Amino acid sequence: MPRTEYTLDTSVAVKWSLEEEDSDKAKDLLNRHEAKEIKLFAPDLLLVELANVLHYSRCYEPDEIAKIVIGVRQNLSVILLNDQIIHKALQFSAKFEVPVYDMVFLAIAVQSDRALITADERMHRKLDDETAVNVILLSRWGHRLT
């Protein structure tokens, strides 16, 4: 049975609003989510990171950024951080030498038995094989469910 639930990180969500490499694949994910073919989850941290990236892109005014972020919050299944997620993220951070805030997304994916979809290839390369099986690079996302 194919997966239907995924955790995604900010590197994917940003591509919904900024035209970047693989934006088409990120938008395909969003379209599938909106069509209820798949369900996308993300921590509340994504909202702040997204606002920050959009702010520093200088492509949007603050009011526009607020509308985008509110729309993402209303559309995704947002997960509030808790002690277990933070602890697991700290463990992953120490193990893979990746910032804790990046490992929050992986911790949620692993704890909920969902794959993490990311466009962050550098982070992906730092993971060991056992952990990397929980991660799908956006660049490898196809038009069929993975």
C-alpha positions in Angstrom: 0.0 0.0 0.0 1.5 3.4 -1.0 2.2 6.0 1.6 -0.5 8.7 1.9 0.9 10.7 4.8 4.1 12.7 4.8 5.9 15.3 6.9 7.5 18.1 5.0 10.0 20.7 5.9 10.4 24.4 5.1 12.6 23.8 2.1 9.6 22.3 0.3 7.0 24.8 1.5 9.1 27.8 0.4 8.8 26.5 -3.2 5.1 27.1 -3.1 5.7 30.9 -3.0 9.2 31.3 -4.5 10.0 30.0 -8.0 13.0 27.7 -7.4 14.3 24.4 -8.7 11.7 21.7 -8.1 8.9 24.2 -7.4 6.8 22.2 -9.7 7.2 19.1 -7.6 6.5 21.0 -4.4 3.3 22.4 -6.0 2.3 18.8 -7.1 2.6 17.8 -3.4 0.4 20.7 -2.4 -2.2 19.9 -5.1 -2.3 16.3 -4.1 -2.8 17.3 -0.5 -5.6 19.7 -1.4 -7.2 17.0 -3.5 -7.0 14.7 -0.4 -4.9 12.2 -2.2 -2.2 12.6 0.4 -2.0 14.3 3.8 0.9 16.7 4.7 2.1 17.4 8.2 4.6 19.9 9.5 5.6 21.4 12.8 4.6 24.8 13.8 8.3 25.8 13.4 7.7 25.6 9.6 5.5 28.7 9.8 8.1 30.9 11.4 10.9 29.6 9.1 8.6 30.2 6.0 7.9 33.7 7.1 11.6 34.4 7.6 12.6 33.0 4.2 9.8 35.0 2.4 10.8 38.2 4.4 14.4 38.0 3.3 13.6 37.1 -0.2 12.2 40.7 -0.6 9.6 39.3 -3.0 6.7 40.0 -0.7 5.4 42.7 1.6 4.8 41.8 5.3 1.0 41.7 4.8 1.4 39.3 1.9 3.7 37.1 3.9 1.2 37.0 6.7 -1.5 35.9 4.3 0.7 33.2 2.9 1.7 31.8 6.3 -1.8 31.9 7.6 -2.9 30.0 4.4 -0.2 27.3 5.0 -1.2 27.0 8.6 -4.9 26.5 7.7 -4.0 24.1 4.9 -1.5 21.7 6.5 -1.9 19.5 9.6 0.3 21.5 11.9 2.0 19.7 14.8 2.9 21.5 18.0 6.4 20.8 19.3 6.5 18.7 22.5 9.2 17.3 24.8 9.6 14.1 22.9 10.0 15.8 19.5 12.6 18.2 20.9 14.5 15.4 22.6 14.6 13.3 19.4 15.7 16.3 17.4 18.5 16.9 19.8 19.6 13.3 19.5 19.5 13.5 15.7 21.4 16.8 15.8 24.2 15.3 17.9 24.4 12.2 15.8 24.4 13.8 12.4 25.9 17.3 13.2 22.8 19.0 11.7 21.1 22.0 13.4 18.4 21.0 15.9 15.8 23.1 14.1 16.4 21.0 10.9 16.1 17.8 12.9 12.7 18.7 14.3 11.2 17.8 11.0 12.9 14.4 10.9 12.0 13.7 14.5 8.3 14.2 13.7 8.5 12.0 10.7 10.3 9.2 12.5 8.0 9.3 15.6 4.9 9.3 13.5 6.1 6.7 11.0 5.8 9.1 8.1 8.4 9.9 5.5 10.0 13.3 5.5 10.0 15.2 2.2 12.8 17.7 1.9 14.7 19.6 -0.7 17.7 19.9 1.6 20.1 17.5 -0.1 23.0 18.6 2.1 21.1 17.5 5.2 20.1 14.2 3.5 23.7 13.4 2.7 24.6 13.6 6.4 22.1 10.9 7.5 23.1 7.3 7.9 21.4 4.7 5.7 19.0 3.5 8.5 17.7 7.1 9.0 17.8 8.1 5.3 15.1 5.5 4.4 12.7 7.9 6.2 13.5 10.7 3.9 12.4 11.5 0.3 14.2 14.1 -1.6 11.9 16.5 -3.4 14.1 16.2 -6.5 13.1 12.5 -6.6 9.4 13.0 -6.1 7.6 11.5 -9.0 4.0 11.9 -10.2 3.1 8.7 -8.6 2.8 8.2 -4.8 6.1 7.0 -3.3 
